[in-house]
Amino acid sequence: MAITRVWIEDGCTACGLCSDSCPDVFELDEDADTAKVIKGADLEANEDAIKEAAEDCPETVIKYEES
């Protein structure tokens, strides 16, 4: 199965773990004090890193959908 969608739910503390482990998909939004998914990011090429970021997220707010 391939990841088709990634999002960050409310509760992100902008710790930076996701952007450190998967900088092609996640970045910190300093204005909103949260992380965000980069528009147009290649989800397929970063599938393993996305799953790792979701698993390592201390707030468990990184979600993804597979199809």
C-alpha positions in Angstrom: 0.0 0.0 0.0 1.1 3.5 -0.7 0.7 6.6 1.4 -1.8 8.9 -0.3 -2.4 11.6 2.3 -0.5 13.0 5.3 -1.7 15.5 7.9 -0.9 16.8 11.4 -3.8 17.0 13.9 -4.2 19.6 16.6 -1.7 19.2 19.5 1.6 19.6 17.7 4.2 21.1 19.9 6.7 22.0 17.1 9.4 19.8 18.6 11.0 19.4 15.2 11.4 15.6 15.2 9.3 15.2 12.0 11.2 17.9 10.1 14.5 16.4 11.2 13.6 12.9 10.2 11.7 13.7 7.0 12.6 17.3 5.8 11.1 16.6 2.3 7.6 16.3 3.8 7.5 18.2 7.1 8.6 21.7 8.0 8.1 23.9 11.1 5.6 26.8 10.7 7.1 29.3 13.1 4.1 31.6 12.7 1.6 28.9 13.8 4.1 27.3 16.3 3.4 23.9 14.8 4.8 21.6 12.1 3.1 21.3 8.7 3.1 19.1 5.7 4.9 20.6 2.7 2.5 21.1 -0.2 3.3 18.9 -3.2 5.7 16.7 -1.2 6.5 13.4 -2.8 4.8 11.0 -0.4 5.7 7.9 -2.2 9.4 8.6 -2.2 9.3 9.4 1.5 7.0 6.6 2.7 9.4 5.0 5.2 10.4 8.4 6.7 6.8 9.5 7.0 5.9 6.3 8.9 9.0 6.8 11.1 8.1 10.4 11.8 4.5 9.4 12.8 5.8 6.6 15.0 8.3 8.9 16.7 6.0 11.9 17.2 5.8 12.4 21.0 2.3 13.9 20.6 1.1 11.2 18.1 -0.5 13.9 15.9 1.0 12.8 12.6 -1.4 10.8 10.6 -1.4 9.2 7.2 -3.7 7.4 4.9 -2.7 4.4 2.7 -4.5 2.9 -0.3 
